[in-house]
């Protein structure tokens, strides 16, 4: 290459081909400018806003009809009127049900669950405690209980509810032991809870606890039941279930309030008196310095010269209000995991198929919540009670048999009646006849256990016999003649025909 060739301009590089984004959701630009995103951890996002989220959800629960309805639906459908029932299925060494031992455990837990027995303050029954727990999960995002052992309690065991406010989300420190306190909970190196740093008084209890300050008590994790539904890995505290729907509930409530006030104002038929000088009208009275004319049905007023009347007739809410209200409520219902018809009590334009499908989807969500309650509240409390009762001998079973009865305990939540019971029952009978359903499968749909069902049928028959009533119901088919008897009859009929 010559010397002059070095000063020649090199050819321009080929323009780079722009790559198209593979995910439309990652696009940028003016249409995505308000699409917020965060790369922070779950605790970093929740810690600054947890207290405000919780307080706003409580405000909605107190003052908004749909938030109140949502909490009522949860208590009614997840817990119900009987709560979670216990059925113990412990077996003997012979391989049959240990009915005496099972009955002792079931009756003992039922007695402990009565009011004045199960909670430390004696103010709640076990059923009321379950309802408070599911409401607190939805409204506050988490439930905190302390397990107490003392001779002053029934079976030496009781539980105490404490509000999650007493677990300070701003309490975050590294301890000399190597443990870390995050949002009031002390963890070891594997993020397993070791203790809870609980404030001895509620931070908002200013009137009754003035001057006490924020003192904390370290409670071992083995004595605490902390229930919440984590949405991300490593999440320390729970967010309120109502959080995704909070904005829509609040804005819809404000819209409905404005519509009601507007309708009331429109019904009043108010207006304005105008004149070029602004002082030509002679009022009947003054209200705060403003001229007022009294209006009565069937009366007319003659205005002074130069005074005109301009009517004020607001037209909202219009015909579109109902449709708009319904659309917003459907979004709120979807965020809360309940059906629109249940949340709004609107049964217009519903058919059997649509309401059945909606009910099935909603009940699947309730069953998921029931499983959450059983695993995180019902079973831990039952096992803690059973340990205390066996240790103190309040039930006549040795502690060595704890695993046998604790592991065989089954809990059943409430069930639901069907939209069309006849169709559903017919389908269940067909399923049992074809061998794809068992009696237990069908009984579970009604919140019953097959052992309990059979026992009740036997008791009904015995009671009917005691009162001299003929029991004409055969729940599992008409009695069949013995096979040998049928064969003998058949032979006899054949011989008679031959003769």
Phi, psi and omega in degrees: 000133181287168182294322182289338181293338181292336183268000178285143180292134178283151182296144180295138179292151180293138180299139180288138179281124180292133180270135178280137180295137181282332181243118180296332181292346179263007179297154175238174181126185186294329180287343181245013184295329181263012179274094184292148178214151180219141177248016181279165178287169180299317180292323180294328178281324187275324188303315183290339188243358186300314182297319180291318178302315183294316181293324179289322176297323178293323177296317177296320180296330179279326194239350183251131185293326182282325174295319177296320179296320179299314179295324177295319178300319180295313181295324182285319188265329179276317182261308179081192185274349180242347183076196179274121183269146181259133173225115182266133185240037180293143182249154174275174178294342178276356178086018176243164181296134176276077187297318178298314180293319178298320180295322178299316181293315182296315180291324179294317179292325177296319179293317179299328184284359179284159179300146184080357181251315194273328181258151184297327180274353177071016186262349185230150168271172179296325177295315178295326178294321178296319180293321177296323181295313182290326177292320179294323177299316182286322185272317185257341180092348182198162179230136178237126176231144174249131178269125183246143174237122179196151179291345180281349181263155176294131185059020178060025182217141176203160178244155179228125175278134171232143181288144181296348176299333182282355174256093191296117179289347179268000180273097183225112182215160171257127184268153178301334181288350185099347176286161181233135175261118179239119177054037175092355182247132180268128182241154171270192185293342180260013181064028174269131180299130179254320182202163178240127181265090189263131176292140183287343176220157180292134182296340179260007182271061188290320186292323187264335184242032183297134176087356181279336180075185182259089175261141184244151178238130180271116181247128180299144184297332180293344178257008183235139171248114181246115185246127171198166182250100182292138179259341180221156178294139179080011181282125186272322183238163182261144176265148180301139179296336181279354188303314182297337183256000186301312184298313181295321179296316181294313182292322177294322176297319178294322178296315180295322177297316179295322180294320179295315179296319180296320178295322178293318178297318180296325179290341181279343177054059179270172180194189183230142173262128182235148175209154181304319182273342180082005182223021184272356184265131178261104186282163172283332183201173177237137177236101182067028180090353180264139179291138182228138174247134177285138180238130178229152181300135176077014180246152180230149180238142174262123182276149176298163180299131178089001181255129178245156179246126177247117183286145174247107187233082178293136185261347183276141008283136181265188181293338181279351185297316183297316180295319179295317179299321181292319180297315180295320180294326178295320176295320178296317179298321179295320180292328182272348179080025177237166180280153178297319182296323180288320182289322186262349187059032181256107181253015178289145174056038176250141178248173179299316183294315183292316182289329178292315180296317178297321180293321180295315179298317181294320181290329174298321177293320178296322178296323176298319177293324177297319177297321177298317180294318181295314184289327189254343182233302190296307183293315178301320179292318179299315181294322177294319177295316183297321176299312181296316182294322179287321180296321183270354178074020179286342166239141189282061177222136181286152180296335180296340180261018181300310183300323181300314183275326181292319183284341181261006179283132177239139181239136181236130175277178181293155176246180185231145172284152185275160179296316176235092186301324183296315179295317182292321179292321177298319178295322179294319179296318178296321179297320178291320180295327181270002174080013179259354175227147173254170177297325178295322178300315181289319180296326180296331179294342179250015177072027182241161175254145185295326177295316177297322180295312180297319180297321180293322179295318178297318179295322178297318179295318180295321180293320178297320179294324180298323181265008178071030180257131179284122181273100187266003183265132174240092190296336183239041176097159180290151179301137180258142177289149180302149182301318180298321179294320178297321181293318179297318179298319180297319179294319180297318179296322179295315179297322180294323178294321179297320179294000000 
